[in-house]
Amino acid sequence: MLRVNGLFGWIAANDRRSLVLFAGFLAAFHVGAVLALYLPLAALDPEHAPGFTWAGYASRYLILVTLAGIILFVALLLWHVHAVRRIMAFTFVDEQDEPRLCRIVEPLAISMGLPLPYVGVISSPAMNAFACGIRRKDAVVVVTRGLIDGLDDDELAAVVVHELAHIRNGDIRLMAAANVCLRLLDWLITSRMKQTTPLKELVGLPILTLWFPPILVFVLIVNFIAQSALKAGRLIRLLISSSREFVADAVAVEVTQNPAALISALRKVHGNSAIAGLPLGQDAMMIDGAVDGGLATHPRMDDRVTAIVAVTGSMALVAAARHDTRPNVLRRSADRPHDASVHPDRPGGERALSALRRVAVDDTRNWLGLTRNMSYGAILAVAVVLGSHAKQLDRPAALIAVFDPRPFNVFLAAAAKGIACNVGAIAALADVPLLARKCDPKEMTAFLTVQSEHAGPFGAMLAVMADNPSGTFSSPNAKERRAVSR
């Protein structure tokens, strides 16, 4: 992220950073779309398929993919808000239900120039809070029962202002959008990385490579691009969320003028924020959430505390008497020691390199998108290629030709044309005009026979299709058609 001085330095360039990061999300989405569309377009429209002709793909599909992504994004964004309210299972409350909480929320919202938000409570002993919604007027501030009972009034006010800052700054909409973007990337990319048995991961690639060497390069390149796009999406979300958390902390300090209360609240929340039964990734919008791994969304707590101390100095370390209207039994149960230590030598901000290491923690795949067994399989596949083409090792041009992917492209395009004839014939018999298609068996035999000569190891498959180009619906027998084609 950009180098800044103090918490309020984050605010000045925050929106510009977010726009740049979302541009990165869009680029990552296009990478995922290319990976998802490669095989279908290679078979159905090779003249505009990625990997065949990038100019053709850009001219026909780039705008369509962008529009499709925008439509899907908007639909998921609108659904995201409803999904959050359903998943979190919070209950709306008013002053009759939670008088202490509402008496804290309402004047703070007014002082910040916000319409009074809805207030919700989650029946959980965990200590956490979040705000959600698309617009200010229908935003909701939600806190857990554990947070209400575990914090004094000043601490609770600091947390509430933090969440109100997310509403005022538009963070609730921004983070919903970031989560939707990452969900789209997961859908486009992780669906291609299905787990299989360790044995298949180990021997699958070597067997395919023995049959068709270019598959090794194809798998490694596709997996690398897919994994890089997914990690980039996770990194972008972490950087956006981290910067917004620092800004919200800054606003909480500015409004309450009580940094010590915010630090105390953050320390109490830290380590006690996990809500039982909450699906993975849903803590992205909360005041405390994952800091490591693919689902990392928050800056480290020490970094947040250090940033507050760096800006406010001794005010953050003076634990003055605070206002507390909780019942005595809650005060006593909450009076337990908390780790209030800080590490002022650590930077109070997120650096892209350290964030990149954090989103890679506990990932089951490496930067090539391979599991450990698949990595061993890739090494074995390289050995298979070198062993089966040992005589060509002293001829680089001949060895490079072994990895020529054009036979696979020829096979996909020709097979798709043959399959289309079969589907058209079936549709004609079934009286489905939209799909019905007539193909001349002689022309199809000639086409497939010629293509089989350029399809490398896939040529035998095309030769079989040439023997029966329109399935069971062709009148000439196979030998006659082959004779005509020759």
MIDO-508537 format. One record per residue (C-alpha): residue in three letters; z, x, y. Coordinates in nm, 2 decimals, padded with zeros to 4 digits. Layout:
    aa       zz       xx       yy
   ALA        Z        X        Y
...
This chain:
    aa       zz       xx       yy
   MET    00.00    00.00    00.00
   LEU   -00.02    00.10    00.36
   ARG    00.24    00.34    00.50
   VAL    00.48    00.15    00.73
   ASN    00.81    00.20    00.90
   GLY    01.08   -00.04    00.81
   LEU    01.06   -00.39    00.68
   PHE    00.88   -00.54    00.97
   GLY    00.60   -00.29    00.94
   TRP    00.49   -00.49    00.63
   ILE    00.43   -00.80    00.84
   ALA    00.16   -00.66    01.08
   ALA   -00.10   -00.59    00.82
   ASN    00.01   -00.82    00.54
   ASP   -00.27   -01.08    00.57
   ARG   -00.54   -00.82    00.60
   ARG   -00.41   -00.65    00.29
   SER   -00.40   -00.98    00.10
   LEU   -00.77   -01.05    00.19
   VAL   -00.87   -00.71    00.06
   LEU   -00.67   -00.76   -00.26
   PHE   -00.83   -01.10   -00.32
   ALA   -01.17   -00.94   -00.28
   GLY   -01.06   -00.71   -00.56
   PHE   -00.96   -01.02   -00.76
   LEU   -01.31   -01.16   -00.70
   ALA   -01.47   -00.84   -00.82
   ALA   -01.25   -00.83   -01.13
   PHE   -01.34   -01.20   -01.20
   HIS   -01.71   -01.10   -01.19
   VAL   -01.65   -00.82   -01.44
   GLY   -01.48   -01.07   -01.67
   ALA   -01.77   -01.31   -01.62
   VAL   -02.03   -01.04   -01.71
   LEU   -01.84   -00.96   -02.03
   ALA   -01.82   -01.33   -02.12
   LEU   -02.19   -01.40   -02.04
   TYR   -02.35   -01.09   -02.20
   LEU   -02.42   -01.22   -02.55
   PRO   -02.52   -01.57   -02.45
   LEU   -02.76   -01.45   -02.18
   ALA   -02.89   -01.17   -02.40
   ALA   -02.99   -01.43   -02.66
   LEU   -03.10   -01.71   -02.43
   ASP   -03.23   -01.54   -02.11
   PRO   -03.28   -01.17   -02.18
   GLU   -03.49   -01.13   -01.86
   HIS   -03.18   -01.21   -01.65
   ALA   -02.90   -01.08   -01.88
   PRO   -02.65   -00.82   -01.77
   GLY   -02.72   -00.49   -01.93
   PHE   -03.09   -00.57   -01.97
   THR   -03.18   -00.61   -01.60
   TRP   -02.90   -00.61   -01.34
   ALA   -03.13   -00.71   -01.07
   GLY   -03.24   -01.01   -01.27
   TYR   -02.88   -01.11   -01.34
   ALA   -02.78   -01.08   -00.97
   SER   -03.08   -01.29   -00.86
   ARG   -03.02   -01.58   -01.09
   TYR   -02.65   -01.58   -01.19
   LEU   -02.44   -01.40   -00.93
   ILE   -02.42   -01.69   -00.69
   LEU   -02.38   -01.94   -00.97
   VAL   -02.09   -01.74   -01.12
   THR   -01.93   -01.71   -00.78
   LEU   -01.95   -02.09   -00.72
   ALA   -01.83   -02.16   -01.07
   GLY   -01.53   -01.93   -01.01
   ILE   -01.45   -02.09   -00.68
   ILE   -01.46   -02.45   -00.83
   LEU   -01.25   -02.34   -01.13
   PHE   -01.01   -02.16   -00.90
   VAL   -00.96   -02.47   -00.68
   ALA   -00.91   -02.70   -00.97
   LEU   -00.65   -02.47   -01.13
   LEU   -00.48   -02.41   -00.79
   LEU   -00.43   -02.79   -00.74
   TRP   -00.31   -02.82   -01.10
   HIS   -00.08   -02.52   -01.06
   VAL    00.16   -02.70   -00.83
   HIS    00.20   -02.99   -01.07
   ALA    00.24   -02.76   -01.36
   VAL    00.51   -02.56   -01.19
   ARG    00.71   -02.88   -01.11
   ARG    00.67   -02.99   -01.48
   ILE    00.75   -02.65   -01.64
   MET    01.05   -02.58   -01.42
   ALA    01.20   -02.92   -01.48
   PHE    01.40   -02.93   -01.16
   THR    01.56   -03.24   -01.02
   PHE    01.51   -03.35   -00.66
   VAL    01.84   -03.38   -00.47
   ASP    01.96   -03.50   -00.13
   GLU    02.28   -03.47    00.07
   GLN    02.46   -03.72   -00.15
   ASP    02.39   -03.52   -00.46
   GLU    02.43   -03.16   -00.32
   PRO    02.60   -03.19    00.02
   ARG    02.68   -02.82    00.05
   LEU    02.33   -02.70   -00.04
   CYS    02.16   -02.95    00.19
   ARG    02.38   -02.87    00.48
   ILE    02.27   -02.51    00.45
   VAL    01.90   -02.58    00.40
   GLU    01.83   -02.83    00.67
   PRO    01.95   -02.65    00.99
   LEU    01.79   -02.33    00.87
   ALA    01.46   -02.50    00.82
   ILE    01.48   -02.65    01.17
   SER    01.57   -02.32    01.32
   MET    01.26   -02.17    01.16
   GLY    01.03   -02.44    01.29
   LEU    00.96   -02.59    00.95
   PRO    00.96   -02.96    00.85
   LEU    01.25   -03.04    00.63
   PRO    01.15   -02.93    00.28
   TYR    01.23   -03.12   -00.04
   VAL    01.53   -02.97   -00.23
   GLY    01.55   -02.93   -00.60
   VAL    01.80   -02.80   -00.85
   ILE    01.75   -02.65   -01.20
   SER    02.04   -02.71   -01.44
   SER    02.08   -02.35   -01.55
   PRO    02.36   -02.10   -01.52
   ALA    02.11   -01.83   -01.42
   MET    02.10   -01.72   -01.06
   ASN    01.75   -01.76   -00.91
   ALA    01.55   -01.96   -00.66
   PHE    01.19   -02.02   -00.55
   ALA    00.97   -02.22   -00.32
   CYS    00.66   -02.40   -00.42
   GLY    00.39   -02.62   -00.28
   ILE    00.05   -02.59   -00.10
   ARG    00.13   -02.72    00.24
   ARG    00.45   -02.69    00.45
   LYS    00.51   -03.06    00.47
   ASP    00.53   -03.10    00.09
   ALA    00.70   -02.77    00.00
   VAL    01.01   -02.76   -00.22
   VAL    01.30   -02.52   -00.22
   VAL    01.45   -02.50   -00.56
   VAL    01.77   -02.32   -00.67
   THR    01.96   -02.30   -01.00
   ARG    02.30   -02.44   -01.06
   GLY    02.42   -02.08   -01.12
   LEU    02.30   -01.97   -00.78
   ILE    02.48   -02.26   -00.60
   ASP    02.81   -02.20   -00.78
   GLY    02.79   -01.82   -00.78
   LEU    02.72   -01.75   -00.41
   ASP    02.93   -01.81   -00.10
   ASP    02.78   -02.00    00.19
   ASP    02.65   -01.69    00.37
   GLU    02.49   -01.54    00.06
   LEU    02.33   -01.88   -00.03
   ALA    02.20   -01.91    00.33
   ALA    02.03   -01.57    00.30
   VAL    01.86   -01.67   -00.02
   VAL    01.75   -02.00    00.13
   VAL    01.60   -01.83    00.43
   HIS    01.42   -01.59    00.20
   GLU    01.26   -01.89    00.03
   LEU    01.19   -02.07    00.36
   ALA    01.01   -01.75    00.48
   HIS    00.78   -01.78    00.18
   ILE    00.69   -02.14    00.30
   ARG    00.65   -02.04    00.67
   ASN    00.44   -01.73    00.59
   GLY    00.21   -01.92    00.34
   ASP    00.33   -01.71    00.05
   ILE    00.38   -02.01   -00.18
   ARG    00.01   -02.08   -00.15
   LEU   -00.09   -01.72   -00.17
   MET    00.12   -01.65   -00.49
   ALA   -00.01   -01.97   -00.65
   ALA   -00.36   -01.84   -00.58
   ALA   -00.28   -01.49   -00.72
   ASN   -00.14   -01.64   -01.04
   VAL   -00.44   -01.86   -01.08
   CYS   -00.67   -01.56   -01.04
   LEU   -00.49   -01.37   -01.30
   ARG   -00.49   -01.67   -01.53
   LEU   -00.87   -01.68   -01.50
   LEU   -00.89   -01.31   -01.58
   ASP   -00.67   -01.35   -01.88
   TRP   -00.89   -01.64   -02.00
   LEU   -01.22   -01.44   -01.95
   ILE   -01.09   -01.11   -02.09
   THR   -00.80   -01.15   -02.33
   SER   -00.99   -01.41   -02.53
   ARG   -01.22   -01.13   -02.63
   MET   -00.93   -00.91   -02.75
   LYS   -00.80   -01.12   -03.03
   GLN   -00.55   -00.96   -03.26
   THR   -00.66   -00.90   -03.62
   THR   -00.51   -00.73   -03.92
   PRO   -00.43   -00.35   -03.90
   LEU   -00.68   -00.28   -04.18
   LYS   -00.96   -00.45   -04.00
   GLU   -00.87   -00.27   -03.68
   LEU   -00.88    00.06   -03.86
   VAL   -01.21    00.03   -04.07
   GLY   -01.40   -00.24   -03.88
   LEU   -01.55   -00.01   -03.61
   PRO   -01.64    00.27   -03.85
   ILE   -01.83    00.03   -04.08
   LEU   -02.02   -00.12   -03.79
   THR   -02.10    00.22   -03.65
   LEU   -02.24    00.34   -03.99
   TRP   -02.47    00.04   -03.98
   PHE   -02.56    00.05   -03.61
   PRO   -02.42    00.35   -03.41
   PRO   -02.48    00.20   -03.06
   ILE   -02.20   -00.05   -03.14
   LEU   -01.95    00.23   -03.10
   VAL   -02.06    00.30   -02.74
   PHE   -02.08   -00.07   -02.67
   VAL   -01.73   -00.15   -02.79
   LEU   -01.57    00.14   -02.60
   ILE   -01.75    00.06   -02.27
   VAL   -01.68   -00.31   -02.29
   ASN   -01.32   -00.27   -02.38
   PHE   -01.27   -00.01   -02.11
   ILE   -01.42   -00.23   -01.84
   ALA   -01.23   -00.54   -01.97
   GLN   -00.90   -00.35   -01.98
   SER   -00.95   -00.20   -01.64
   ALA   -01.03   -00.53   -01.48
   LEU   -00.72   -00.69   -01.64
   LYS   -00.49   -00.41   -01.52
   ALA   -00.65   -00.42   -01.18
   GLY   -00.57   -00.79   -01.16
   ARG   -00.21   -00.74   -01.26
   LEU   -00.18   -00.45   -01.01
   ILE   -00.32   -00.66   -00.73
   ARG   -00.08   -00.95   -00.80
   LEU    00.21   -00.70   -00.81
   LEU    00.11   -00.55   -00.48
   ILE    00.07   -00.89   -00.31
   SER    00.40   -01.02   -00.45
   SER    00.59   -00.70   -00.37
   SER    00.48   -00.70   -00.01
   ARG    00.57   -01.07    00.03
   GLU    00.91   -01.01   -00.11
   PHE    00.98   -00.74    00.15
   VAL    00.86   -00.96    00.43
   ALA    01.08   -01.25    00.31
   ASP    01.38   -01.02    00.30
   ALA    01.30   -00.91    00.65
   VAL    01.29   -01.27    00.77
   ALA    01.62   -01.35    00.60
   VAL    01.79   -01.06    00.78
   GLU    01.63   -01.16    01.11
   VAL    01.74   -01.53    01.09
   THR    02.08   -01.49    00.94
   GLN    02.17   -01.16    01.12
   ASN    02.37   -01.08    00.81
   PRO    02.21   -00.82    00.59
   ALA    02.53   -00.76    00.40
   ALA    02.52   -01.11    00.27
   LEU    02.16   -01.08    00.16
   ILE    02.23   -00.75   -00.02
   SER    02.54   -00.90   -00.19
   ALA    02.33   -01.20   -00.30
   LEU    02.05   -00.98   -00.43
   ARG    02.30   -00.77   -00.63
   LYS    02.46   -01.08   -00.78
   VAL    02.12   -01.23   -00.87
   HIS    01.99   -00.91   -01.02
   GLY    02.05   -00.91   -01.40
   ASN    02.16   -01.27   -01.40
   SER    01.83   -01.44   -01.30
   ALA    01.66   -01.51   -01.64
   ILE    01.63   -01.88   -01.70
   ALA    01.65   -01.97   -02.07
   GLY    01.33   -02.13   -02.21
   LEU    01.11   -02.04   -01.91
   PRO    00.76   -01.94   -02.01
   LEU    00.66   -01.58   -01.95
   GLY    00.52   -01.51   -01.60
   GLN    00.68   -01.81   -01.43
   ASP    00.93   -01.59   -01.25
   ALA    00.65   -01.46   -01.03
   MET    00.75   -01.71   -00.75
   MET    01.12   -01.65   -00.78
   ILE    01.35   -01.43   -00.57
   ASP    01.40   -01.21   -00.87
   GLY    01.16   -01.15   -01.16
   ALA    01.00   -00.89   -01.39
   VAL    00.95   -00.54   -01.24
   ASP    00.78   -00.37   -01.53
   GLY    00.50   -00.46   -01.78
   GLY    00.19   -00.67   -01.76
   LEU    00.39   -00.96   -01.60
   ALA    00.55   -00.74   -01.33
   THR    00.57   -00.93   -01.00
   HIS    00.86   -00.80   -00.80
   PRO    00.96   -00.47   -00.63
   ARG    01.26   -00.30   -00.78
   MET    01.59   -00.43   -00.65
   ASP    01.70   -00.08   -00.54
   ASP    01.39   -00.06   -00.33
   ARG    01.46   -00.39   -00.16
   VAL    01.82   -00.30   -00.09
   THR    01.72    00.05    00.04
   ALA    01.46   -00.11    00.28
   ILE    01.72   -00.34    00.42
   VAL    01.97   -00.06    00.47
   ALA    01.70    00.16    00.63
   VAL    01.63   -00.11    00.89
   THR    01.98   -00.25    00.96
   GLY    02.19    00.06    00.91
   SER    02.57    00.01    00.90
   MET    02.53   -00.37    00.94
   ALA    02.41   -00.38    00.58
   LEU    02.71   -00.19    00.44
   VAL    02.99   -00.37    00.63
   ALA    03.12   -00.65    00.40
   ALA    03.28   -00.87    00.66
   ALA    03.46   -01.19    00.57
   ARG    03.21   -01.46    00.49
   HIS    03.20   -01.84    00.51
   ASP    03.27   -02.00    00.17
   THR    03.32   -02.38    00.12
   ARG    03.31   -02.37   -00.26
   PRO    03.59   -02.52   -00.46
   ASN    03.86   -02.27   -00.54
   VAL    03.78   -02.27   -00.91
   LEU    03.42   -02.16   -00.83
   ARG    03.54   -01.89   -00.59
   ARG    03.77   -01.74   -00.85
   SER    03.51   -01.74   -01.13
   ALA    03.25   -01.58   -00.89
   ASP    03.49   -01.31   -00.77
   ARG    03.38   -01.05   -01.02
   PRO    03.26   -00.69   -00.94
   HIS    02.89   -00.63   -00.88
   ASP    02.70   -00.31   -00.85
   ALA    02.65   -00.27   -00.48
   SER    02.52    00.08   -00.49
   VAL    02.19    00.17   -00.32
   HIS    01.96    00.47   -00.34
   PRO    01.85    00.55    00.02
   ASP    01.63    00.84   -00.10
   ARG    01.40    00.60   -00.28
   PRO    01.11    00.45   -00.08
   GLY    01.15    00.09    00.04
   GLY    00.80   -00.01   -00.05
   GLU    00.54   -00.03   -00.33
   ARG    00.30    00.25   -00.38
   ALA   -00.02    00.17   -00.57
   LEU    00.02    00.46   -00.81
   SER    00.37    00.38   -00.91
   ALA    00.28    00.01   -00.93
   LEU   -00.01    00.10   -01.16
   ARG    00.23    00.27   -01.40
   ARG    00.46   -00.03   -01.40
   VAL    00.19   -00.29   -01.49
   ALA    00.09   -00.06   -01.78
   VAL    00.44   -00.05   -01.94
   ASP    00.48   -00.21   -02.28
   ASP    00.11   -00.28   -02.30
   THR   -00.02   -00.30   -02.66
   ARG   -00.36   -00.16   -02.56
   ASN   -00.46    00.17   -02.40
   TRP   -00.70    00.22   -02.11
   LEU   -00.99    00.19   -02.36
   GLY   -00.86   -00.15   -02.45
   LEU   -00.78   -00.03   -02.80
   THR   -00.47   -00.08   -03.01
   ARG   -00.33    00.22   -03.19
   ASN   -00.51    00.13   -03.52
   MET   -00.83    00.07   -03.33
   SER   -00.80    00.41   -03.16
   TYR   -00.77    00.57   -03.51
   GLY   -01.07    00.36   -03.61
   ALA   -01.27    00.49   -03.31
   ILE   -01.19    00.85   -03.40
   LEU   -01.30    00.77   -03.76
   ALA   -01.62    00.61   -03.62
   VAL   -01.71    00.92   -03.42
   ALA   -01.66    01.13   -03.74
   VAL   -01.89    00.88   -03.93
   VAL   -02.16    00.92   -03.66
   LEU   -02.14    01.30   -03.66
   GLY   -02.14    01.32   -04.04
   SER   -02.43    01.08   -04.10
   HIS   -02.64    01.26   -03.83
   ALA   -02.53    01.62   -03.89
   LYS   -02.89    01.74   -03.90
   GLN   -02.95    01.61   -03.55
   LEU   -02.65    01.78   -03.39
   ASP   -02.87    02.06   -03.27
   ARG   -03.12    01.82   -03.11
   PRO   -02.94    01.63   -02.83
   ALA   -03.24    01.41   -02.75
   ALA   -03.26    01.29   -03.11
   LEU   -02.88    01.23   -03.12
   ILE   -02.89    01.03   -02.80
   ALA   -03.17    00.82   -02.94
   VAL   -02.94    00.72   -03.22
   PHE   -02.73    00.53   -02.96
   ASP   -03.03    00.34   -02.81
   PRO   -02.91   -00.02   -02.77
   ARG   -03.26   -00.17   -02.73
   PRO   -03.30   -00.27   -03.10
   PHE   -02.99   -00.49   -03.06
   ASN   -03.13   -00.64   -02.74
   VAL   -03.46   -00.71   -02.92
   PHE   -03.28   -00.87   -03.21
   LEU   -03.07   -01.10   -02.98
   ALA   -03.38   -01.22   -02.79
   ALA   -03.59   -01.28   -03.10
   ALA   -03.32   -01.44   -03.30
   ALA   -03.25   -01.68   -03.02
   LYS   -03.61   -01.78   -03.00
   GLY   -03.62   -01.84   -03.38
   ILE   -03.30   -02.04   -03.37
   ALA   -03.43   -02.25   -03.08
   CYS   -03.72   -02.35   -03.30
   ASN   -03.49   -02.45   -03.58
   VAL   -03.27   -02.66   -03.35
   GLY   -03.58   -02.82   -03.19
   ALA   -03.72   -02.92   -03.53
   ILE   -03.38   -03.07   -03.63
   ALA   -03.36   -03.25   -03.30
   ALA   -03.71   -03.39   -03.34
   LEU   -03.62   -03.53   -03.68
   ALA   -03.30   -03.67   -03.54
   ASP   -03.49   -03.83   -03.25
   VAL   -03.31   -03.64   -02.98
   PRO   -03.58   -03.59   -02.71
   LEU   -03.38   -03.36   -02.48
   LEU   -03.35   -03.10   -02.76
   ALA   -03.67   -03.17   -02.95
   ARG   -03.91   -02.87   -02.96
   LYS   -04.23   -02.80   -03.15
   CYS   -04.30   -02.45   -03.26
   ASP   -04.62   -02.32   -03.43
   PRO   -04.50   -02.16   -03.75
   LYS   -04.78   -01.91   -03.75
   GLU   -04.71   -01.80   -03.39
   MET   -04.34   -01.77   -03.47
   THR   -04.40   -01.57   -03.78
   ALA   -04.62   -01.33   -03.59
   PHE   -04.37   -01.30   -03.31
   LEU   -04.07   -01.23   -03.54
   THR   -04.26   -00.99   -03.75
   VAL   -04.36   -00.78   -03.46
   GLN   -04.01   -00.79   -03.31
   SER   -03.86   -00.69   -03.65
   GLU   -04.04   -00.36   -03.62
   HIS   -03.85   -00.28   -03.30
   ALA   -03.51   -00.41   -03.40
   GLY   -03.38   -00.11   -03.60
   PRO   -03.12   -00.20   -03.86
   PHE   -03.15   -00.57   -03.74
   GLY   -03.52   -00.58   -03.84
   ALA   -03.44   -00.71   -04.19
   MET   -03.27   -01.01   -04.04
   LEU   -03.57   -01.09   -03.82
   ALA   -03.80   -01.04   -04.12
   VAL   -03.61   -01.31   -04.31
   MET   -03.64   -01.54   -04.01
   ALA   -04.01   -01.46   -04.00
   ASP   -04.04   -01.58   -04.36
   ASN   -03.90   -01.92   -04.25
   PRO   -03.94   -01.95   -03.87
   SER   -03.86   -02.32   -03.85
   GLY   -03.61   -02.37   -04.12
   THR   -03.70   -02.62   -04.40
   PHE   -03.94   -02.80   -04.16
   SER   -04.23   -02.57   -04.18
   SER   -04.53   -02.67   -04.39
   PRO   -04.70   -02.34   -04.49
   ASN   -04.52   -02.14   -04.75
   ALA   -04.36   -01.80   -04.67
   LYS   -04.63   -01.58   -04.83
   GLU   -04.91   -01.76   -04.65
   ARG   -04.75   -01.72   -04.31
   ARG   -04.68   -01.35   -04.38
   ALA   -05.04   -01.30   -04.48
   VAL   -05.16   -01.48   -04.17
   SER   -04.94   -01.27   -03.94
   ARG   -05.08   -00.95   -04.09
